[in-house]
């Protein structure tokens, strides 16, 4: 239990339902849907749509979506990969022939948006409300305006230069070329019109017709290979979640093309080293976590890719043999020297949310544009900001994750679900680009090894092995930093906190819900 003489955030408790997300307006929208008779799927999509409005640099309808769903608290988890693909006409050869890159502002990093298709499929298969109904809170905020929250205002300011690459983006997402300040009222009327049209006419209104024509026209004017056919053919797919056992629980993740397997690899490694008994904020714990991360991310960067384009050896990567081999490489007193640096070390963000309803349907839901404001390329008539998820490809011929037409890149956004004794007990996630796998492990081990409650587990200081060193949050003590340096690690202060996280713990016996939301962002857990 927290010390109430110190500042902090309490866990949130409820009975009938709960949403935990990075913005109070989104959590409130989800609860309003639950109160109106919607289920967790309806509420999650309502919250995500609101976040596309009020956190527009972190997510949008031009991005991707992944979901884990437990129906009625079952441990038989449903997974949905709602990520889009590169244009079919793209290839490594074509990219080289036009001196193209997969840089953050490059049109060639724009993959076709998968989120809207995923939302529509979830509503049709598992929801209870119409898409237009769950969009109502987002449309209202986009039309009438919203007040910019603190963390959002800070990062929006940092992204002014990114937006300046595209006149349409600058026009719709700044005020006279400047990001709105904290507390400013901001409106997105074009996006409101697009959401209303999708709500009225469904998924096809986004992927075909005038909206699709606007998007394809903009992308091709920037030199992209995208076609109307690429948009019309978007289709997410249900996937079987991958799992590993840890301290009497199972942790479930989306399989490749997502990086969820990285978190499972880390847990398999750490299960062989043993974290219990170590100071949860001490150097030994962070050393093991960072070394396990470096080993797991090295495997990710070698093998994780779109399984439609080559075999991703999931079973072997999650085998006891691989876990034993990797764990044996960790020296408790010294950093491993011969591991490649983690690709994609930049701090990128997204939105993650958890929802549980009265019937204990539990949703672990993530939606993203990848980098802040994605590619920074905006389709003017639809107000769609395009993601730059194609930056996750490599331009190395023969690599499993090499760029190709109609292919999904290695994807960093990952929802998670904790299962105990055959029942889903916690949808959870942590944002922040490549950091997310480390975040999942940090939160899970805080709870399972150290007995922290859900809010304490989220609050706990974080670190990430970026590049050739460790980006450490300011909450990591001087003593811990000295202990890590003595083991050969180079520490830097993280420029921004590592992501944000949310979780909802389901107590099936007592019939209660306990939520936590990350103070690194503007979020809240709200129940009823």
QUICORTA-V553952 format. One record per backbone hydrogen bond with DSSP energy under -1.0 kcal/mol. NH is the residue of the N-H (numbers start at 1). CO is the residue of the C=O. If there is no record, write none. Layout:
# QUICORTA-V553952
<<NH,CO> <NH,CO>>
This chain:
# QUICORTA-V553952
<<6,3> <12,515> <14,513> <18,356> <19,526> <20,354> <21,524> <27,23> <28,24> <29,25> <30,26> <31,27> <32,28> <33,29> <34,30> <35,31> <36,32> <37,34> <38,33> <43,39> <44,40> <45,41> <46,42> <47,43> <48,44> <49,45> <50,46> <51,47> <52,48> <53,50> <54,50> <55,51> <58,55> <59,55> <63,60> <64,368> <65,82> <66,366> <67,80> <68,364> <69,78> <70,362> <74,71> <75,422> <77,75> <78,69> <79,239> <80,67> <81,237> <82,65> <86,407> <90,87> <95,91> <96,92> <97,93> <98,94> <99,96> <100,95> <106,103> <109,106> <110,107> <112,85> <114,63> <115,63> <118,114> <119,115> <120,116> <121,117> <122,118> <123,119> <124,120> <125,121> <126,122> <127,123> <134,130> <135,131> <136,133> <139,135> <140,136> <141,137> <142,138> <143,139> <144,140> <145,141> <146,186> <148,184> <153,149> <154,150> <155,151> <156,152> <157,153> <158,154> <159,155> <160,157> <163,159> <164,160> <165,162> <166,163> <170,166> <171,167> <172,168> <173,169> <175,178> <178,175> <183,148> <184,181> <186,146> <188,142> <192,188> <193,189> <194,190> <195,191> <196,192> <197,193> <198,194> <199,195> <200,196> <201,197> <202,198> <205,202> <206,203> <207,203> <208,204> <213,209> <214,210> <215,211> <216,212> <217,213> <218,214> <219,215> <220,216> <221,217> <222,218> <223,220> <224,219> <231,227> <232,228> <233,229> <234,231> <237,81> <239,79> <242,253> <244,251> <246,249> <249,246> <250,419> <251,244> <252,417> <253,242> <258,255> <259,411> <262,259> <264,260> <265,261> <266,262> <267,263> <268,264> <269,265> <270,266> <271,267> <272,269> <274,270> <278,275> <282,279> <286,282> <287,283> <288,284> <289,285> <290,286> <291,287> <292,288> <293,289> <294,290> <295,291> <296,292> <297,293> <298,294> <299,295> <300,296> <301,297> <303,299> <304,300> <309,306> <314,312> <317,313> <318,314> <319,316> <323,319> <324,320> <325,321> <326,322> <327,323> <328,324> <329,326> <330,327> <334,331> <335,487> <348,346> <351,367> <353,365> <354,20> <355,363> <356,18> <357,361> <360,357> <362,70> <363,355> <364,68> <365,353> <366,66> <367,351> <368,64> <369,58> <373,57> <374,371> <375,386> <376,373> <379,384> <383,379> <386,377> <387,62> <388,369> <390,109> <391,388> <392,389> <393,390> <394,401> <399,396> <402,399> <403,394> <407,404> <411,257> <416,428> <417,252> <418,426> <419,250> <420,423> <423,420> <424,73> <425,418> <426,418> <428,416> <429,502> <431,500> <435,432> <436,433> <439,435> <440,436> <441,437> <442,438> <443,439> <444,440> <445,441> <446,442> <447,443> <448,444> <449,445> <450,445> <451,447> <452,446> <457,453> <458,454> <459,455> <460,456> <464,471> <466,464> <469,466> <470,490> <471,464> <472,492> <473,462> <476,473> <481,477> <482,478> <483,479> <484,480> <485,481> <486,482> <488,485> <489,484> <492,470> <494,472> <499,497> <502,429> <503,516> <504,427> <505,514> <506,425> <507,512> <511,507> <512,507> <513,14> <514,505> <515,12> <516,503> <518,501> <521,518> <524,21> <526,19> <528,17>>
